[in-house]
Amino acid sequence: MPDLSDATRGRLLFGGDYNPEQWPEATWHEDVRLMKDAGVNSVTLGVFSWSKLEPEPGAREFGWLDTLMDLMHDNGIDVVLATPTSSPPPWMGRLHPDTLPVTEDGRTEWWGGRQHFSHSSATYRRYAAAITEDLAARYGGHPSLTMWHINNEYCTLDHGDEAAAAFRRWLREKYGTLDALNEAWGTAFWSQGYDTWDGILPPRLPHYMRNPAQMLDFRRFTSDMLLECYAAERDIVRRHTPHLPVTSNFMPLWFGQDAWRWAGEEDVVSVDLYPDPRDPLGAQSGALVQDMTRSQARGPWMLMEQAAGPVNWRGVNHPKPRGLNRLWSLQAVARGADAVCYFQWRQSRQGAEKFHSGMVSHAGEEGRTFQEVKRLGAELARIAPEVTGRPITADIAVLHDWHSWWAGAQDGRLSSRVDYPDVLRAWHRALWQAHLTTDFAHPEHDLTSYRVVVVPQLYALTDAAVDNLLGHVRQGGTLVCG
């Protein structure tokens, strides 16, 4: 299978999301000049361009993207081409309300933002497959194309009727019989026993606490449905370009995806990372995500997004002090990243993220942000031969499991003051402050290469995981448990 080295070709990838559809064509040539000046060698195109590519159902407007793909190639800049399926056009929700997700209290999430799609909608999946197929057929042979980026930051929840039907199918496959489901869910409590599959719904807004086993299975189901969406598009582009790697970007320590399972379905593991520049432990927060992403990738990984300056979604969005962008970028490289990229190239002048920084800020090329980006690009090009593909070894592993996190994050637990991410960060912080290189691992992973295995908090463990941890100790390893 292809991997990140097929895209880097001995370089550190440097660049980021490029959204030229927001700008007149005259700006594109100015962008290319600045990219070359900054040492940018890779851009991601098309992430949020579905309405531009398909302005009405079945229409295809590829001319602008043809121009950009050629422009990038002519200037020696590689393209990571995204499928635009994270943000469906308004016409889809208007014509096909079944494609819109529904919240737990029955409200429809409308278009006008992004990620407004139902992962279980057959209509959405059909349109997503069609635009992906046409993109892959048109650009699969383009010389600028080095990687595929599927969707963006999968995070949709859906409690609607089509998701309910899919949830029931998922449960039937998992449990086989209603008796087995009732036993596993403990439905004898509070008179919750089910006599028909049709009576089972996604967890919707209740009068009081919900069944914790139902909540856990719904989390598992949601992760699996989103993974099905990813895999469907991945398989389409792989059929056209089996030699090119495929990725989709994780959010850091995101609650909604079993990223261990997802990582096994990706050629390149990538993550978006936005520590708060005012947080005195921002570097440790970044290090945790970097260590986890490297462990999921089992080798080099891709920093798909970071901010060159302030973001736009915190209560107060502070700029990065001088030098912090360089420091955190080099920290990612030191922890195994072979790609350092940003959201986004040029700061938007309109829309919800017009105050989110870009590599080229509103101040332009003379501004501090671009000048720092330019210096970083030169530095990354200089060190690339020494660091690209370099293995990072650790003899300490911190165990983490999404299913255990989901199971423990229920109403009615022992203490709402025990927050799993905080516990995980505290244990990792102790190792980080002691300058000890740390991997993350799933409780069922092979642990034989680790001298010390740390278990911050695992509320739920499989029999296989328990046997694995006991075996680690019997073979002479040290197990540290919270």
The 8 nearest C-alpha neighbors of each residue, nearest first, counted from 0:
[[1, 2, 266, 242, 244, 241, 243, 265],
 [2, 0, 244, 242, 243, 5, 266, 3],
 [3, 1, 266, 244, 4, 5, 267, 0],
 [2, 4, 5, 6, 267, 7, 244, 1],
 [3, 5, 7, 6, 2, 8, 9, 388],
 [6, 4, 3, 2, 8, 7, 1, 243],
 [7, 5, 145, 4, 3, 8, 146, 2],
 [6, 8, 4, 10, 9, 5, 12, 11],
 [9, 7, 4, 10, 6, 5, 11, 3],
 [8, 10, 7, 387, 384, 11, 4, 383],
 [11, 9, 7, 383, 8, 12, 387, 384],
 [10, 12, 337, 338, 383, 7, 13, 387],
 [11, 13, 338, 7, 10, 339, 41, 40],
 [14, 12, 339, 39, 340, 40, 41, 338],
 [15, 13, 340, 39, 41, 42, 40, 341],
 [14, 16, 341, 340, 42, 343, 342, 43],
 [17, 15, 43, 343, 342, 42, 344, 341],
 [16, 18, 344, 44, 43, 42, 19, 343],
 [17, 19, 20, 21, 16, 44, 45, 344],
 [20, 18, 21, 22, 17, 27, 23, 24],
 [19, 21, 22, 18, 23, 48, 51, 63],
 [22, 20, 19, 18, 23, 347, 348, 349],
 [21, 23, 19, 20, 26, 24, 27, 18],
 [24, 22, 25, 26, 21, 27, 20, 19],
 [25, 23, 27, 26, 22, 28, 19, 20],
 [24, 26, 23, 27, 28, 29, 22, 30],
 [25, 27, 29, 24, 28, 23, 30, 22],
 [28, 26, 30, 24, 29, 25, 31, 19],
 [27, 29, 31, 30, 26, 25, 32, 24],
 [28, 30, 26, 32, 27, 31, 33, 25],
 [31, 29, 27, 33, 28, 32, 34, 26],
 [32, 30, 34, 28, 33, 29, 35, 27],
 [31, 33, 29, 35, 30, 34, 36, 28],
 [34, 32, 36, 30, 35, 31, 37, 29],
 [35, 33, 31, 39, 37, 36, 32, 30],
 [34, 36, 38, 32, 37, 33, 39, 31],
 [35, 37, 33, 34, 38, 32, 373, 39],
 [38, 36, 373, 34, 35, 39, 376, 33],
 [37, 39, 376, 35, 36, 377, 34, 40],
 [40, 38, 14, 34, 13, 37, 35, 41],
 [39, 41, 76, 13, 77, 38, 12, 14],
 [42, 40, 77, 14, 76, 78, 39, 13],
 [43, 41, 15, 78, 14, 16, 17, 79],
 [42, 44, 79, 16, 17, 80, 78, 15],
 [45, 43, 80, 17, 81, 46, 42, 16],
 [44, 46, 48, 81, 47, 83, 80, 82],
 [45, 47, 83, 81, 48, 44, 82, 150],
 [48, 46, 83, 45, 49, 86, 85, 84],
 [47, 49, 45, 51, 83, 50, 46, 52],
 [48, 50, 83, 52, 51, 53, 47, 88],
 [51, 49, 54, 88, 53, 52, 48, 87],
 [52, 50, 48, 49, 54, 53, 60, 20],
 [51, 53, 60, 49, 50, 59, 61, 48],
 [52, 54, 59, 50, 58, 55, 51, 49],
 [55, 53, 50, 51, 52, 58, 56, 88],
 [56, 54, 53, 58, 57, 90, 50, 59],
 [57, 55, 58, 53, 54, 90, 91, 126],
 [56, 58, 55, 59, 53, 54, 126, 129],
 [59, 57, 53, 55, 56, 54, 60, 52],
 [58, 60, 53, 52, 61, 57, 54, 55],
 [59, 61, 52, 62, 53, 58, 51, 63],
 [62, 60, 64, 63, 65, 59, 52, 51],
 [63, 61, 65, 64, 60, 66, 67, 59],
 [62, 64, 66, 65, 61, 67, 60, 20],
 [63, 65, 67, 61, 66, 62, 68, 60],
 [66, 64, 62, 68, 63, 67, 61, 69],
 [67, 65, 63, 69, 64, 68, 70, 62],
 [66, 68, 70, 64, 69, 65, 71, 63],
 [67, 69, 65, 71, 70, 66, 64, 72],
 [70, 68, 72, 66, 67, 71, 73, 65],
 [71, 69, 67, 73, 68, 72, 66, 74],
 [70, 72, 76, 68, 74, 69, 73, 67],
 [73, 71, 143, 69, 75, 74, 70, 76],
 [72, 74, 70, 71, 75, 69, 76, 68],
 [75, 73, 71, 72, 76, 70, 31, 35],
 [76, 74, 72, 73, 71, 77, 40, 143],
 [77, 75, 40, 71, 41, 74, 72, 78],
 [78, 76, 41, 143, 40, 144, 145, 42],
 [79, 77, 144, 42, 143, 41, 43, 80],
 [78, 80, 43, 146, 147, 145, 42, 144],
 [81, 79, 147, 44, 43, 78, 148, 45],
 [82, 80, 148, 46, 45, 149, 147, 44],
 [81, 83, 149, 150, 84, 131, 46, 148],
 [84, 82, 46, 49, 47, 48, 85, 150],
 [83, 85, 150, 86, 82, 127, 87, 49],
 [86, 84, 150, 114, 151, 83, 87, 113],
 [85, 87, 113, 114, 84, 47, 115, 83],
 [86, 88, 84, 49, 85, 91, 89, 115],
 [89, 87, 50, 90, 91, 49, 86, 54],
 [90, 88, 91, 92, 110, 93, 87, 111],
 [89, 91, 93, 88, 92, 94, 55, 56],
 [92, 90, 94, 89, 93, 95, 88, 87],
 [91, 93, 96, 95, 90, 94, 89, 99],
 [92, 94, 90, 91, 95, 96, 89, 110],
 [93, 95, 91, 92, 90, 96, 89, 97],
 [94, 96, 92, 97, 91, 93, 98, 122],
 [97, 95, 92, 98, 99, 93, 94, 91],
 [96, 98, 95, 99, 120, 122, 92, 117],
 [97, 99, 117, 96, 123, 120, 116, 95],
 [98, 100, 116, 117, 97, 96, 115, 92],
 [101, 99, 117, 157, 116, 108, 107, 115],
 [100, 102, 107, 159, 157, 158, 106, 105],
 [103, 101, 106, 105, 104, 158, 157, 107],
 [102, 104, 203, 204, 105, 158, 101, 202],
 [103, 105, 204, 102, 106, 203, 101, 158],
 [106, 104, 102, 103, 101, 107, 159, 158],
 [107, 105, 102, 101, 104, 108, 103, 100],
 [106, 108, 101, 109, 100, 102, 105, 99],
 [109, 107, 100, 101, 99, 115, 106, 110],
 [110, 108, 107, 111, 115, 99, 92, 112],
 [109, 111, 112, 89, 115, 92, 108, 113],
 [110, 112, 109, 113, 89, 115, 88, 108],
 [113, 111, 110, 115, 114, 86, 109, 351],
 [112, 114, 86, 115, 85, 111, 110, 87],
 [115, 113, 85, 86, 116, 155, 112, 154],
 [116, 114, 113, 99, 110, 100, 108, 86],
 [117, 115, 99, 98, 100, 114, 118, 123],
 [116, 118, 100, 98, 99, 120, 119, 157],
 [117, 119, 120, 225, 224, 116, 228, 155],
 [120, 118, 162, 117, 161, 121, 165, 224],
 [121, 119, 123, 117, 122, 98, 118, 124],
 [120, 122, 124, 123, 125, 119, 98, 118],
 [123, 121, 125, 120, 124, 98, 126, 97],
 [124, 122, 120, 126, 98, 125, 121, 127],
 [123, 125, 127, 121, 122, 126, 128, 120],
 [126, 124, 122, 128, 123, 127, 121, 129],
 [125, 127, 129, 123, 128, 124, 130, 122],
 [128, 126, 124, 129, 125, 130, 84, 123],
 [127, 129, 131, 125, 126, 130, 132, 124],
 [128, 130, 126, 132, 131, 127, 125, 133],
 [129, 131, 133, 132, 127, 128, 134, 126],
 [132, 130, 128, 134, 129, 133, 82, 135],
 [133, 131, 129, 135, 130, 134, 128, 136],
 [132, 134, 136, 130, 135, 131, 137, 129],
 [135, 133, 131, 137, 136, 132, 138, 130],
 [134, 136, 139, 132, 133, 138, 236, 137],
 [137, 135, 133, 134, 139, 138, 132, 239],
 [136, 138, 134, 135, 139, 133, 140, 141],
 [139, 137, 141, 140, 135, 136, 134, 144],
 [140, 138, 135, 136, 141, 240, 137, 239],
 [139, 141, 138, 142, 137, 144, 240, 136],
 [140, 142, 138, 143, 139, 144, 68, 137],
 [143, 141, 144, 140, 72, 145, 77, 139],
 [142, 144, 77, 72, 78, 141, 145, 68],
 [143, 145, 78, 142, 141, 146, 77, 79],
 [146, 144, 6, 79, 78, 243, 77, 143],
 [147, 145, 79, 244, 243, 245, 144, 80],
 [148, 146, 245, 80, 79, 81, 246, 149],
 [147, 149, 81, 246, 247, 80, 245, 79],
 [148, 150, 247, 82, 81, 246, 147, 151],
 [149, 151, 85, 84, 82, 83, 148, 247],
 [152, 150, 85, 153, 248, 247, 149, 46],
 [151, 153, 248, 249, 154, 250, 150, 247],
 [154, 152, 151, 155, 225, 150, 249, 85],
 [153, 155, 152, 255, 156, 114, 256, 225],
 [156, 154, 153, 114, 157, 118, 117, 116],
 [155, 157, 154, 221, 158, 100, 102, 117],
 [156, 158, 100, 101, 159, 117, 102, 162],
 [157, 159, 101, 103, 201, 102, 162, 163],
 [160, 158, 101, 162, 157, 161, 163, 100],
 [159, 161, 163, 162, 164, 158, 200, 101],
 [162, 160, 164, 163, 159, 119, 165, 120],
 [161, 163, 165, 119, 159, 160, 164, 158],
 [164, 162, 160, 166, 161, 165, 200, 201],
 [163, 165, 161, 167, 166, 162, 160, 168],
 [164, 166, 162, 168, 163, 167, 169, 161],
 [167, 165, 163, 169, 164, 168, 162, 170],
 [168, 166, 170, 164, 169, 165, 171, 163],
 [169, 167, 165, 171, 170, 166, 172, 164],
 [170, 168, 166, 172, 167, 171, 165, 173],
 [171, 169, 173, 167, 172, 168, 174, 166],
 [172, 170, 175, 168, 174, 173, 169, 167],
 [171, 173, 169, 170, 175, 174, 168, 167],
 [172, 174, 170, 171, 175, 169, 180, 168],
 [175, 173, 171, 176, 180, 179, 172, 170],
 [174, 176, 171, 172, 173, 177, 179, 170],
 [177, 175, 179, 178, 174, 180, 171, 181],
 [176, 178, 180, 179, 181, 193, 175, 196],
 [177, 179, 181, 176, 180, 182, 193, 174],
 [180, 178, 182, 176, 177, 181, 174, 183],
 [181, 179, 177, 183, 182, 178, 174, 184],
 [182, 180, 178, 184, 186, 179, 183, 185],
 [181, 183, 179, 185, 180, 184, 178, 186],
 [184, 182, 180, 181, 185, 179, 212, 186],
 [185, 183, 212, 181, 186, 182, 180, 213],
 [186, 184, 182, 187, 183, 181, 188, 212],
 [185, 187, 191, 192, 188, 181, 184, 190],
 [188, 186, 185, 190, 192, 191, 189, 181],
 [187, 189, 186, 190, 185, 191, 192, 210],
 [190, 188, 191, 187, 186, 192, 185, 210],
 [189, 191, 188, 187, 192, 186, 193, 185],
 [190, 192, 186, 189, 187, 193, 188, 185],
 [193, 191, 186, 190, 187, 181, 194, 188],
 [194, 192, 195, 191, 198, 181, 177, 196],
 [193, 195, 192, 196, 177, 198, 197, 178],
 [196, 194, 197, 198, 193, 177, 199, 192],
 [195, 197, 198, 199, 167, 194, 193, 177],
 [198, 196, 195, 199, 167, 200, 164, 194],
 [199, 197, 196, 195, 200, 193, 194, 167],
 [198, 200, 197, 196, 167, 201, 193, 195],
 [201, 199, 163, 202, 198, 203, 166, 167],
 [200, 202, 158, 163, 203, 217, 166, 199],
 [203, 201, 200, 214, 103, 204, 213, 158],
 [204, 202, 103, 201, 104, 205, 158, 200],
 [203, 205, 104, 103, 202, 206, 105, 207],
 [206, 204, 207, 203, 209, 208, 202, 104],
 [205, 207, 204, 208, 209, 203, 104, 202],
 [206, 208, 205, 209, 204, 210, 410, 411],
 [209, 207, 410, 210, 205, 206, 411, 211],
 [210, 208, 211, 207, 205, 202, 214, 410],
 [209, 211, 213, 212, 214, 208, 184, 186],
 [212, 210, 214, 213, 209, 215, 409, 406],
 [213, 211, 215, 184, 214, 210, 216, 183],
 [214, 212, 216, 210, 211, 215, 217, 184],
 [213, 215, 211, 217, 212, 216, 218, 210],
 [216, 214, 212, 218, 217, 213, 406, 405],
 [215, 217, 219, 213, 218, 214, 220, 212],
 [216, 218, 220, 214, 219, 215, 221, 213],
 [219, 217, 221, 215, 216, 220, 222, 214],
 [218, 220, 216, 222, 217, 221, 223, 215],
 [219, 221, 217, 223, 218, 222, 216, 224],
 [222, 220, 224, 218, 223, 219, 217, 225],
 [221, 223, 256, 219, 225, 220, 224, 226],
 [222, 224, 226, 220, 221, 225, 227, 219],
 [225, 223, 227, 221, 226, 222, 220, 118],
 [224, 226, 228, 227, 222, 223, 118, 221],
 [227, 225, 223, 229, 224, 228, 230, 222],
 [226, 228, 224, 230, 225, 229, 231, 223],
 [229, 227, 225, 231, 226, 230, 224, 232],
 [228, 230, 226, 227, 232, 231, 233, 225],
 [231, 229, 233, 227, 232, 228, 234, 226],
 [230, 232, 228, 234, 233, 229, 227, 235],
 [233, 231, 235, 234, 230, 229, 128, 131],
 [234, 232, 230, 236, 235, 231, 237, 229],
 [233, 235, 237, 231, 232, 236, 230, 238],
 [234, 236, 232, 238, 233, 237, 132, 231],
 [235, 237, 239, 238, 233, 135, 234, 240],
 [238, 236, 241, 240, 234, 239, 235, 233],
 [237, 239, 235, 236, 240, 241, 234, 233],
 [238, 240, 236, 237, 139, 135, 241, 136],
 [241, 239, 237, 242, 243, 238, 139, 236],
 [242, 240, 237, 243, 238, 239, 236, 1],
 [241, 243, 240, 1, 244, 0, 237, 5],
 [242, 244, 146, 240, 241, 1, 145, 245],
 [245, 243, 1, 146, 266, 2, 147, 267],
 [244, 246, 147, 266, 146, 148, 265, 267],
 [247, 245, 148, 267, 265, 266, 149, 268],
 [248, 246, 149, 148, 151, 269, 150, 249],
 [247, 249, 269, 270, 152, 151, 271, 246],
 [250, 248, 270, 152, 269, 271, 251, 247],
 [249, 251, 271, 253, 270, 152, 252, 248],
 [252, 250, 253, 288, 272, 249, 271, 270],
 [251, 253, 250, 254, 288, 420, 249, 291],
 [254, 252, 251, 250, 255, 256, 249, 258],
 [255, 253, 256, 252, 401, 405, 404, 257],
 [254, 256, 253, 222, 154, 218, 257, 221],
 [257, 255, 222, 258, 254, 253, 401, 261],
 [256, 258, 401, 259, 260, 222, 261, 255],
 [257, 259, 261, 260, 256, 262, 295, 249],
 [260, 258, 262, 261, 257, 295, 263, 441],
 [259, 261, 258, 263, 262, 257, 264, 256],
 [260, 262, 258, 264, 263, 259, 257, 265],
 [263, 261, 265, 264, 259, 260, 258, 295],
 [262, 264, 261, 260, 265, 259, 266, 295],
 [263, 265, 261, 262, 266, 260, 230, 226],
 [266, 264, 262, 267, 246, 263, 245, 268],
 [265, 267, 2, 244, 245, 246, 1, 268],
 [268, 266, 246, 265, 3, 2, 245, 269],
 [269, 267, 296, 300, 262, 246, 265, 301],
 [270, 268, 301, 248, 303, 302, 300, 249],
 [269, 271, 249, 248, 302, 303, 250, 272],
 [272, 270, 304, 250, 303, 305, 302, 249],
 [271, 273, 305, 304, 251, 270, 274, 285],
 [272, 274, 305, 275, 306, 271, 285, 304],
 [275, 273, 281, 276, 285, 272, 284, 282],
 [274, 276, 278, 277, 281, 273, 317, 316],
 [277, 275, 278, 319, 274, 281, 317, 318],
 [276, 278, 275, 279, 317, 281, 319, 274],
 [277, 279, 281, 280, 275, 276, 274, 282],
 [280, 278, 281, 277, 282, 276, 275, 283],
 [281, 279, 283, 278, 282, 284, 277, 285],
 [282, 280, 278, 284, 274, 283, 279, 275],
 [281, 283, 285, 284, 280, 286, 327, 274],
 [284, 282, 286, 280, 285, 281, 287, 428],
 [285, 283, 281, 287, 282, 286, 280, 274],
 [284, 286, 282, 283, 288, 287, 289, 281],
 [285, 287, 283, 289, 284, 288, 290, 282],
 [288, 286, 290, 284, 289, 285, 291, 283],
 [287, 289, 291, 285, 290, 286, 251, 292],
 [288, 290, 286, 292, 291, 287, 293, 285],
 [291, 289, 287, 293, 288, 292, 438, 286],
 [290, 292, 288, 294, 439, 289, 293, 287],
 [291, 293, 295, 289, 294, 290, 288, 296],
 [294, 292, 296, 290, 295, 291, 298, 297],
 [295, 293, 297, 291, 292, 296, 439, 438],
 [294, 296, 292, 293, 297, 262, 259, 291],
 [295, 297, 293, 298, 294, 268, 300, 292],
 [298, 296, 294, 295, 293, 299, 292, 300],
 [297, 299, 296, 293, 300, 390, 335, 294],
 [300, 298, 335, 336, 337, 388, 293, 296],
 [299, 301, 336, 268, 293, 269, 337, 296],
 [300, 302, 269, 338, 336, 303, 337, 268],
 [301, 303, 339, 270, 338, 269, 304, 340],
 [304, 302, 340, 271, 270, 301, 269, 341],
 [305, 303, 341, 271, 342, 340, 302, 272],
 [304, 306, 341, 272, 273, 342, 271, 340],
 [307, 305, 308, 341, 342, 356, 273, 309],
 [306, 308, 358, 357, 356, 324, 368, 305],
 [309, 307, 318, 319, 356, 306, 310, 368],
 [310, 308, 318, 317, 356, 316, 355, 319],
 [309, 311, 355, 316, 356, 312, 306, 308],
 [312, 310, 355, 354, 316, 313, 352, 309],
 [311, 313, 310, 314, 316, 315, 355, 352],
 [314, 312, 315, 316, 311, 310, 317, 275],
 [313, 315, 316, 312, 311, 317, 310, 275],
 [316, 314, 313, 317, 312, 311, 310, 309],
 [317, 315, 313, 309, 310, 311, 314, 318],
 [316, 318, 309, 315, 319, 276, 277, 310],
 [319, 317, 309, 308, 320, 316, 276, 310],
 [318, 320, 308, 276, 323, 309, 321, 317],
 [321, 319, 323, 322, 318, 276, 324, 308],
 [322, 320, 323, 319, 324, 371, 367, 325],
 [321, 323, 325, 324, 326, 320, 371, 319],
 [324, 322, 326, 325, 321, 320, 319, 327],
 [323, 325, 327, 326, 322, 328, 307, 319],
 [326, 324, 328, 322, 323, 327, 329, 375],
 [327, 325, 323, 329, 328, 324, 330, 322],
 [326, 328, 330, 329, 324, 325, 323, 331],
 [329, 327, 325, 331, 330, 326, 324, 332],
 [328, 330, 332, 331, 326, 327, 333, 325],
 [329, 331, 327, 333, 328, 332, 326, 334],
 [332, 330, 334, 328, 329, 333, 336, 289],
 [331, 333, 336, 329, 335, 334, 330, 337],
 [332, 334, 330, 331, 335, 329, 336, 386],
 [335, 333, 331, 332, 336, 330, 289, 290],
 [334, 336, 332, 299, 333, 293, 391, 337],
 [337, 335, 332, 300, 331, 338, 299, 301],
 [336, 338, 11, 387, 299, 301, 300, 332],
 [337, 339, 12, 301, 11, 336, 302, 13],
 [340, 338, 302, 13, 12, 328, 301, 303],
 [341, 339, 15, 14, 303, 304, 13, 302],
 [342, 340, 304, 15, 305, 343, 306, 14],
 [343, 341, 304, 16, 15, 305, 306, 344],
 [342, 344, 16, 357, 341, 15, 345, 17],
 [345, 343, 358, 357, 17, 15, 16, 359],
 [346, 344, 359, 357, 343, 358, 347, 360],
 [345, 347, 357, 360, 356, 359, 361, 353],
 [348, 346, 353, 349, 345, 352, 350, 21],
 [347, 349, 353, 346, 350, 361, 21, 354],
 [350, 348, 353, 347, 351, 352, 21, 354],
 [349, 351, 352, 353, 348, 347, 354, 21],
 [350, 352, 353, 349, 354, 311, 112, 355],
 [353, 351, 355, 354, 350, 311, 347, 349],
 [352, 354, 347, 348, 349, 355, 350, 351],
 [353, 355, 311, 352, 356, 310, 347, 346],
 [356, 354, 310, 311, 352, 353, 309, 357],
 [355, 357, 308, 309, 346, 310, 360, 307],
 [358, 356, 346, 343, 345, 359, 360, 344],
 [357, 359, 344, 369, 307, 345, 360, 343],
 [360, 358, 345, 357, 369, 363, 344, 346],
 [361, 359, 357, 362, 346, 363, 356, 358],
 [360, 362, 363, 346, 359, 348, 366, 345],
 [363, 361, 366, 360, 365, 364, 359, 367],
 [364, 362, 361, 360, 366, 365, 359, 369],
 [363, 365, 366, 369, 359, 362, 370, 33],
 [366, 364, 363, 367, 362, 370, 369, 368],
 [365, 367, 362, 364, 363, 368, 369, 370],
 [366, 368, 370, 369, 371, 365, 362, 364],
 [369, 367, 371, 370, 366, 372, 360, 358],
 [370, 368, 372, 359, 371, 364, 358, 367],
 [369, 371, 373, 367, 372, 368, 374, 366],
 [372, 370, 374, 368, 373, 369, 367, 375],
 [373, 371, 369, 375, 370, 374, 376, 368],
 [372, 374, 37, 370, 376, 371, 375, 369],
 [375, 373, 371, 377, 376, 372, 378, 370],
 [376, 374, 378, 372, 377, 373, 379, 325],
 [377, 375, 38, 373, 379, 378, 374, 37],
 [376, 378, 380, 374, 375, 379, 38, 381],
 [379, 377, 375, 381, 380, 376, 374, 382],
 [378, 380, 376, 382, 381, 377, 383, 375],
 [379, 381, 377, 383, 378, 382, 376, 11],
 [380, 382, 378, 379, 383, 377, 384, 385],
 [381, 383, 379, 385, 380, 384, 378, 386],
 [382, 384, 380, 386, 385, 387, 10, 11],
 [385, 383, 382, 386, 387, 9, 10, 381],
 [384, 386, 383, 382, 387, 389, 381, 388],
 [385, 387, 383, 389, 384, 388, 382, 332],
 [388, 386, 383, 389, 337, 384, 9, 385],
 [389, 387, 299, 386, 390, 337, 4, 335],
 [388, 390, 386, 387, 391, 335, 299, 385],
 [391, 389, 388, 392, 298, 335, 299, 386],
 [390, 392, 335, 389, 393, 334, 298, 333],
 [393, 391, 390, 394, 436, 438, 437, 395],
 [394, 392, 436, 437, 395, 438, 391, 449],
 [393, 395, 449, 450, 448, 451, 396, 392],
 [396, 394, 451, 437, 449, 393, 452, 450],
 [397, 395, 438, 452, 439, 437, 440, 453],
 [396, 398, 453, 439, 452, 440, 454, 438],
 [399, 397, 440, 454, 441, 439, 442, 453],
 [398, 400, 441, 440, 397, 439, 401, 442],
 [401, 399, 403, 402, 441, 404, 398, 442],
 [400, 402, 404, 403, 257, 405, 399, 254],
 [403, 401, 405, 404, 400, 406, 257, 219],
 [402, 404, 459, 406, 401, 458, 405, 400],
 [405, 403, 401, 407, 402, 406, 408, 400],
 [406, 404, 402, 408, 403, 407, 215, 401],
 [407, 405, 403, 404, 408, 215, 402, 409],
 [406, 408, 404, 405, 409, 458, 403, 412],
 [409, 407, 405, 406, 404, 410, 412, 419],
 [410, 408, 407, 412, 411, 211, 406, 405],
 [409, 411, 412, 208, 408, 211, 209, 415],
 [412, 410, 409, 413, 208, 414, 415, 211],
 [411, 413, 414, 410, 409, 415, 407, 408],
 [414, 412, 411, 415, 417, 416, 410, 407],
 [415, 413, 416, 412, 417, 411, 418, 410],
 [414, 416, 417, 412, 413, 418, 410, 411],
 [417, 415, 414, 418, 413, 419, 421, 412],
 [418, 416, 415, 414, 419, 422, 421, 413],
 [417, 419, 421, 420, 416, 422, 415, 408],
 [418, 420, 422, 421, 423, 417, 404, 456],
 [421, 419, 423, 422, 418, 424, 252, 425],
 [422, 420, 424, 418, 419, 423, 425, 417],
 [421, 423, 419, 425, 420, 424, 418, 455],
 [422, 424, 420, 421, 426, 425, 455, 419],
 [425, 423, 421, 427, 422, 426, 428, 420],
 [424, 426, 428, 422, 423, 427, 421, 429],
 [427, 425, 429, 428, 423, 424, 455, 422],
 [426, 428, 424, 430, 429, 425, 431, 423],
 [429, 427, 431, 425, 426, 430, 424, 432],
 [428, 430, 432, 426, 427, 431, 433, 425],
 [429, 431, 433, 427, 435, 428, 432, 434],
 [432, 430, 428, 434, 433, 429, 435, 427],
 [431, 433, 429, 434, 430, 428, 435, 283],
 [432, 434, 430, 431, 435, 429, 428, 436],
 [435, 433, 431, 432, 430, 436, 429, 437],
 [436, 434, 430, 433, 431, 437, 432, 395],
 [437, 435, 393, 434, 438, 395, 431, 430],
 [438, 436, 395, 393, 396, 435, 290, 439],
 [439, 437, 396, 290, 294, 393, 395, 397],
 [438, 440, 397, 396, 291, 294, 398, 290],
 [441, 439, 398, 396, 397, 399, 444, 442],
 [440, 442, 444, 443, 398, 399, 400, 439],
 [443, 441, 464, 444, 398, 440, 399, 400],
 [442, 444, 464, 441, 467, 463, 445, 440],
 [445, 443, 441, 442, 446, 440, 467, 464],
 [444, 446, 447, 443, 448, 467, 440, 442],
 [447, 445, 448, 449, 444, 471, 452, 467],
 [446, 448, 449, 445, 471, 450, 476, 474],
 [449, 447, 446, 394, 450, 445, 393, 395],
 [450, 448, 394, 395, 451, 447, 446, 396],
 [449, 451, 394, 476, 395, 477, 448, 452],
 [450, 452, 477, 395, 449, 478, 476, 396],
 [451, 453, 396, 478, 395, 397, 477, 479],
 [454, 452, 397, 479, 478, 480, 396, 398],
 [453, 455, 480, 398, 456, 479, 481, 397],
 [456, 454, 481, 423, 480, 453, 426, 422],
 [457, 455, 454, 481, 458, 422, 419, 480],
 [456, 458, 459, 403, 460, 454, 455, 404],
 [457, 459, 403, 407, 456, 460, 406, 404],
 [460, 458, 403, 457, 406, 461, 402, 407],
 [461, 459, 464, 465, 462, 457, 458, 403],
 [460, 462, 464, 463, 465, 459, 443, 442],
 [461, 463, 465, 464, 466, 460, 467, 443],
 [462, 464, 466, 461, 465, 467, 443, 460],
 [465, 463, 443, 467, 461, 442, 462, 466],
 [466, 464, 462, 468, 467, 463, 469, 461],
 [467, 465, 469, 463, 464, 468, 470, 462],
 [468, 466, 464, 470, 465, 469, 463, 443],
 [467, 469, 471, 465, 470, 466, 464, 472],
 [470, 468, 466, 472, 471, 467, 473, 465],
 [469, 471, 473, 467, 468, 472, 466, 474],
 [470, 472, 468, 474, 476, 469, 473, 467],
 [473, 471, 476, 475, 469, 474, 470, 477],
 [474, 472, 470, 475, 471, 469, 476, 468],
 [473, 475, 471, 472, 476, 470, 447, 469],
 [476, 474, 472, 473, 471, 477, 450, 470],
 [475, 477, 472, 450, 471, 474, 451, 478],
 [476, 478, 451, 472, 452, 450, 479, 475],
 [477, 479, 452, 453, 451, 480, 476, 472],
 [480, 478, 453, 454, 452, 477, 481, 451],
 [481, 479, 454, 455, 453, 478, 456, 452],
 [480, 455, 456, 454, 479, 453, 457, 426]]
